[in-house]
Amino acid sequence: MEEHIQLSIAEYFHYYGENSFRKVESKVLRKLSNEDKIIATGGGIVQCAANRQFL
């Protein structure tokens, strides 16, 4: 996430808020799913029903 947003997660939360972060997080999840990688998520990603279903 930090590579994608070019800020620490704490900085992103400070400047843009959690709602914005969660939207970006969902986009990154879908983008990374097309790659051969293991995705380690934080606990907040499953708050969104669409993310839970996707995972």
Backbone as JSON, one array per atom type, in Angstrom:
{
  "sequence": "MEEHIQLSIAEYFHYYGENSFRKVESKVLRKLSNEDKIIATGGGIVQCAANRQFL",
  "N": [[0.83, -1.19, 0.0], [1.89, 1.25, 0.85], [3.83, 1.72, -1.1], [2.2, 2.12, -3.29], [0.6, 4.36, -2.58], [2.47, 6.22, -1.96], [3.02, 7.32, 0.53], [3.3, 6.95, 4.1], [1.08, 4.72, 5.78], [-0.08, 5.85, 8.03], [0.34, 8.59, 7.51], [-1.24, 8.88, 5.21], [-3.8, 8.35, 6.25], [-3.98, 10.54, 7.95], [-3.95, 12.77, 6.17], [-5.96, 12.19, 4.22], [-7.95, 10.55, 5.27], [-9.82, 7.69, 6.58], [-11.9, 6.59, 4.96], [-11.16, 7.23, 2.31], [-8.74, 5.86, 2.2], [-9.62, 3.19, 2.44], [-10.98, 2.85, 0.01], [-8.88, 3.05, -1.85], [-7.38, 0.89, -0.96], [-9.05, -1.26, -1.64], [-8.96, -1.1, -4.44], [-6.24, -1.62, -4.9], [-6.05, -4.22, -3.9], [-7.54, -5.66, -5.82], [-6.0, -5.14, -8.08], [-3.52, -6.36, -7.42], [-4.3, -8.98, -7.29], [-4.14, -10.06, -9.77], [-1.6, -10.78, -10.09], [1.08, -13.09, -9.42], [1.27, -13.51, -6.37], [1.52, -13.47, -2.79], [-0.81, -12.01, -0.72], [-0.71, -10.05, 2.03], [-2.86, -8.84, 4.27], [-4.19, -6.09, 6.21], [-6.32, -5.9, 9.11], [-8.51, -4.27, 8.55], [-9.33, -4.5, 5.92], [-11.25, -6.43, 5.54], [-13.59, -5.32, 6.4], [-15.18, -4.39, 4.44], [-17.74, -5.76, 2.59], [-17.57, -6.55, -0.11], [-14.82, -6.86, -0.43], [-14.35, -9.01, 1.3], [-15.79, -11.02, 0.0], [-14.38, -11.1, -2.38], [-11.84, -11.92, -1.54]],
  "CA": [[0.0, 0.0, 0.0], [2.72, 2.45, 0.94], [4.43, 1.96, -2.42], [1.15, 2.61, -4.19], [0.11, 5.69, -2.2], [3.65, 7.09, -1.8], [3.0, 7.87, 1.88], [3.05, 5.91, 5.09], [-0.36, 4.57, 5.98], [-0.47, 6.86, 9.02], [0.27, 9.88, 6.83], [-2.4, 8.87, 4.32], [-4.97, 8.51, 7.12], [-3.99, 11.92, 8.45], [-4.27, 13.73, 5.11], [-7.12, 11.85, 3.39], [-8.97, 9.85, 6.05], [-9.97, 6.24, 6.44], [-12.76, 6.23, 3.82], [-10.34, 7.29, 1.1], [-7.77, 4.76, 2.28], [-10.3, 1.92, 2.16], [-11.25, 2.78, -1.43], [-7.61, 2.74, -2.5], [-7.04, -0.46, -0.54], [-9.84, -2.19, -2.45], [-8.41, -1.06, -5.8], [-4.93, -2.29, -4.88], [-6.33, -5.65, -3.74], [-7.94, -6.22, -7.11], [-4.85, -5.05, -8.99], [-2.52, -7.35, -7.04], [-4.82, -10.34, -7.46], [-3.78, -10.51, -11.11], [-0.18, -11.14, -10.05], [1.38, -14.31, -8.67], [1.81, -13.03, -5.11], [0.76, -13.64, -1.56], [-1.23, -10.69, -0.25], [-0.9, -9.97, 3.48], [-3.72, -7.68, 4.5], [-4.5, -5.67, 7.56], [-7.65, -6.32, 9.54], [-9.58, -3.41, 8.06], [-9.73, -4.79, 4.54], [-12.44, -7.29, 5.53], [-14.78, -4.57, 6.81], [-15.97, -4.22, 3.22], [-18.29, -7.04, 2.17], [-17.05, -6.89, -1.44], [-13.46, -7.37, -0.25], [-14.46, -10.35, 1.89], [-16.22, -11.94, -1.05], [-13.29, -11.2, -3.34], [-10.78, -12.75, -0.94]],
  "C": [[0.87, 1.25, 0.0], [3.43, 2.76, -0.37], [3.41, 2.59, -3.35], [0.75, 4.05, -3.86], [1.24, 6.7, -1.98], [3.66, 7.87, -0.49], [2.96, 6.69, 2.85], [1.53, 5.83, 5.27], [-0.85, 5.6, 6.99], [-0.6, 8.23, 8.39], [-0.97, 9.96, 5.95], [-3.68, 9.07, 5.14], [-5.09, 9.95, 7.58], [-4.48, 12.9, 7.38], [-5.61, 13.46, 4.41], [-8.23, 11.1, 4.11], [-9.12, 8.37, 5.7], [-10.83, 5.86, 5.23], [-11.98, 6.23, 2.52], [-9.35, 6.14, 1.06], [-8.43, 3.44, 1.91], [-10.64, 1.77, 0.69], [-9.99, 2.41, -2.2], [-7.2, 1.31, -2.2], [-7.78, -1.5, -1.38], [-9.32, -2.24, -3.89], [-7.09, -1.81, -5.88], [-5.11, -3.79, -4.73], [-6.67, -6.28, -5.08], [-6.79, -6.19, -8.12], [-3.84, -6.16, -8.69], [-3.0, -8.78, -7.26], [-4.5, -10.9, -8.83], [-2.32, -10.94, -11.19], [-0.01, -12.39, -9.2], [2.08, -13.92, -7.38], [0.93, -13.48, -3.96], [0.44, -12.25, -1.04], [-1.49, -10.77, 1.25], [-1.67, -8.69, 3.76], [-3.75, -7.29, 5.97], [-5.92, -6.07, 7.88], [-8.78, -5.51, 8.96], [-10.09, -3.78, 6.69], [-11.01, -5.64, 4.5], [-13.69, -6.59, 6.05], [-15.72, -4.38, 5.63], [-16.43, -5.6, 2.72], [-17.75, -7.49, 0.8], [-15.62, -7.43, -1.34], [-13.48, -8.77, 0.35], [-14.83, -11.37, 0.82], [-15.08, -12.17, -2.04], [-12.17, -12.1, -2.81], [-11.21, -14.18, -0.86]]
}
